[in-house]
Amino acid sequence: MIVVSAATGEFGRLVVECLLDRLPSSEVAVAVRDPAKAHGFAARGVEVRHGDYDDVESLRGSFEGADRLLFISSPVWDSPQRMVQHRHVIAAAREAKVGLLVYTSAGGADVSDQGGLADHHDTERAIIDSGVPSAMLRHPFYSEMFINGGLQVAVETGVLTSSTGGRGLNTATRADLAEAAAAILTSDGHANRGYTFTGPLWTYPQLAEVLSAVTGRTVVHRDTDVDEGMMAMIGPALRAGVLERQTADLEQVLGRPASSLRDTVAAALHDPSSDPMDGSRDPRGAADAVDSLEMTPGSRRS
């Protein structure tokens, strides 16, 4: 039995869909705070269990019989509360004798406990210390945080601005990351391993070129000195090249190249519901994006 926690969030739903493409629904269960929100899965034969990160007793029951558990990190911004929740999940997984705990971490959490990475770093340490066999899936920024329906403004005006200084961004789509999680959950050989997932590196000048190619309308890129939106949080790190780290882990797990910039742009422009701050629909999106900021190897919290 594979159990997915927090499965009613946007990322969790995608993972469950990927699992149902691979397995009978009888082999998949979800552990959610509000089972009513998972009625769609229940109608398809997925076992819906009550599992609230704030209620360790509910987690023990929801993890029962789990050969593999996907532990999606809490969307809570308050660090002390988030860590209490994470410890509840780890304790319940240990007591339920989960065969493999797969945790959605953030890029750099294995080597840094600075800034937004602190909770992920501490959670990884706690999982390892628990003795539960585990796999760490270290996510980059979601592509959807930058490549979304908001780009239609650039198409209409013909100008795409950024304060990136031409430096690259390492991002991956939620869909690719969900498929990778499902691949890990349904295959062997992942115990006590860590994966740092990165998608294709891209720049804003390249994004302008792709927007032009996809829409047939000329879009030019212009540099600006003003950090706006997400750039207000990540600008300095991005311009320092922190977000250019690349690994082959995602492509190897997927068994194919990660989604290209062109494919991601085309999908975003054809989805009128996509929002420039996509994390508003699933707080995990914005929270985990910010968590990825501190990716400089070797740093430690004092």
N, C-alpha and C positions, 0 to 999 in steps of 0.2 A: 504493500500500500504506500502510495506517495501522498503526503499531506502538504498543502500549500497554505501558509499562514497569511493573514492580511490579504486574502484573495479577492476582496471586493474593490481594492484600489486598482488604478489603471494598469500598473505593471503586473500585479497579481493576476488580473483577469486575462491578460495576454499570455502569461505562463500557463494558466489552466487551459486555455484554448490550444496552445501548442501541445500540451500533454494529451489532450483528447484527440489530437491528430495522430498520436503515437500509441495510445493505450485504450483499452475499454474503459468506459466511465466507472465501472465497478472497482477499478484499481486506483481511482483518484478521489481524494477527500480534500475539503477545504476547512480551515479553522478561522472563523471570522467573529468579530465582536457582535455584529448584528446579523443573525442568520436570515432574516427576512430579505436582506439586500442580496442574498445569494440564491434567490428562488429560481432564477434562470438556470443555474447549474443543477439545482435539485431536480428540475424538470427534465434534465438530460441524463439523470442517473448518477450524478456526483453526490457523494455523501457530504452533507453540510453539518459541521460541528461547531458548537459554541466555543470559541477560544479568544479570550480577551487578554491582551498583554498586561492589563492591570489586575487580572484575577488569575493567580498562579494555579489555583485549583481547577479552573476551567481549562487551562492549558494542559494540565496533566491528562485530563480526559480526552481532549481533542487530539493529542499526540499518540494516544494508545494504538499500538499495532503499526506504527509508522516505520517502514523500512527506510524511508528517506523523507526528510522534512526540508522544505524551503522556508527559511527564516528570513522574511523581508523586513528590513530595518524599520523601526518605528518612525512615523512622520512627525513625532512630537519635537518641538524646537528646544524645550527646556532640557538641558543636559542631564541634571540629576534625575528627573522623572524618566527620561528616555533610558538611562542606564538601569534604573530599577526595572523597567519593562523588559529590557534585554536580559537582565539576570533572571527574571521570571521565566522567560522562554528557555534559556539555557538549563536552568534547574529542572524544568518540566521535561525537557528533552532527555536529560540524563536519567531522571526517574522513570520515564517511559521506555528507556532503553532503545532510543531511536538509533537505527543502524548507520545513518549518515545525515549530518546536519549541514545543509548548504546555506551559507549566509551571504546576503547581498551587502557587500562592503563598498568602499570607495577607493579609487586609485591613490596609492601612496600610503594607505593605512597600515601597511605592513612595516613601513620604515619611519613613519612620522606620527606623533601624537599632538601636533600643533593645530590650533584653530579648529576648523570644522571637522578635522580628521580625528580629533581626540576620542569621541565616542566610538567610532569604528575601530580605532586602534585598541581601545580598552575592551571592546566586545570581542575582537579577534583573540586577544590574550585570554579572556575569560572562557571562551569556547575551547581553546587549546588546553587550558588548565582543568577544564571539566572532564577531560578524558573521552568525550564523545567524538567519534570519528567525524571529521569535518572537511568541507571544501569552502574556500573563500572566493567569492566572485566579486572582484574589485571593479566597480563601474566607473566609467568616465562621465563627463557631462552628457545629458541626453541631447541628441541633435535637435529635438523639438523645442528646446529652450531658445534656439537661435533661428532655426529653419521652420517657419510656420506661416499661417495665413497672413500674418502681419507684413510679410515681404511684399504683399500686393501693393502696398504704398510705394515701395521702391519701383515696382513695375510701372505704376501709374505716373510717378514723377520722373522716372528715368534716372534717379540718383539713389545709390545705396551708400550710406555713410557708416564709418566705424572709427573707433580710436584704437585699433589693434596694432597700428604701426606695421602692418603687413605680416605680422607673425601668425603662425598657424594655430588652429584649434583641433584638439583631439576629441571627437564626439562619436557617439554611436546611437542608433535609433532604439527606442524602447522595444520595437518588434524584434530586432536582432538580438538584443540582450535577453529578451524573454525566450527566444528560440534556443539561445545558448544555455540558459538555465534548464530548460526542458531536456536538452541533450545531456547535460550533466546528470540530471535526476534519473534518466532512463538508460544510463550506461554505467559500466564498471570502471574501476581504476582511478577514482578521483579522491579517495580518502586521504586526508591530511595533505592536501595540495592547495595551492593558491593560484588564481588566474587573474591577471591584470588585463582587462578587456579594453581595447582601443579600436576605434573605427578609422577610416581613411582620414589623414590629415588634410585640412582645407584652410583657405584664407578668404577674407572678405573680397579681395579683388577677384579671386576665382569664383566666388559666389555670384558676383555681378555678371561675370561672363556666362555662368550657367543660367542665371535668370534670363539673360538675353537670348540664349539658345533655346530654352524651354518655351518662352513666351513669344519669341519672334519680335520683341520690342527691345530697343537698345537701353541697357542699364549700365551706367558707369559708376565706378567706386570713387569716393572722395574721402580722404583722411580728415579727421577732426581731432581737436585736442580735448574735447569734452566727453567724459565718460557718462553714458546714460543707460538706464535700464540695468540689465545684467552686468554691463561693463562697469557700472559704479562699484560692483563688488569684486570683479575679476580683472579689471583693466591692468593694474600694475603687474600682477602675476602673469597675465597673458603676454604683455609686452616684454617680459623677462624670459619668455620662451618656456615657462613652466608647463604649459599645456600642449607641448609638442612631443611629449613622450610617446613612443610607439612600441607595441609588441605584436607578435603573431598569434597571441592566445585566442582572440575572438574568431579569427578566420579558421584556425585549426579546430576549435570546438564546433563551429558551424559546418565545417567541411566545404566551405565556399567563401568567396570574398564577402566582406561586410557590405551593406548597402552603399552605393556610390553617392556622391554629392548630387549628381543629376537626378538619380531616382528619388532621393529624399526631397529635393526641391519640387519635383513634379508631383509627388504625393501630397506635399504640404499645400501647394497652390490649388489642388483639386479637393481640399478639405476645408470648406468655409468655416467649420466650427473650430479649427485650430486657433490657438490664442498665443500672442507673443510671450506671455508668461504662463506657459502650459502647465506649470506646477499648480496653478489655481484649481485645476480640476482634480488633481491628485497631489496633495501637499508633498508627497514623497519626491515628486519631480523636482521642485524647487529646493527642497531640503538637501537631497542627495547631490544636486548640482553644486550647491555651495560647499558641501562636504568635500568636494574634490579639489578645492582651491589649493590646499597646502600639500603639494606633491613633491617637495624638495627632499631627496633622499638624505637620511642621516640626522634629521632634526628630531629633537625630543622636547617634551614639555618639561620645564623646570619646576 
